[in-house]
């Protein structure tokens, strides 16, 4: 039970830190402050590594079922999609992609603002499916 609690706490802390650093990036204005922007990216990378490690160790203990793999796949897809949207936002902030339509720019911004909440919810569901599967 200690492992489950610590993994849940660490995951929550990662999400809190990535959210707070995202607000920090937004408040630095455009173009984004490189140090703050890289801190935000590294926290996201750390979160990704941590979640992959949880999946790997859980799968080593006992093979995952189809529902668990589906939850993992959807969560990973949204995580990667959000990272890509963040990358596009940084390019836009630097003045790149000038030929991109305003509607697409707005859609990218909305994805990067709203998907993190969806990812946090899906991660919670996925962790529940992984960590409490034998309960």
Buried (B, 14 or more C-beta within 10 A) or exposed (E): EEEEEEBBEBBBEBBEBBBEBBEBBBEBEEEBBEEBBEBBBEBBEBBBEBBEEBBEEBBEEEEBEEEBBEBBEBBBEBBEBBBEBBEBBBEBBEEEEEEEEEEEBEEBBEBBBEBBEBBBEBBBEBBEBBBEBEE
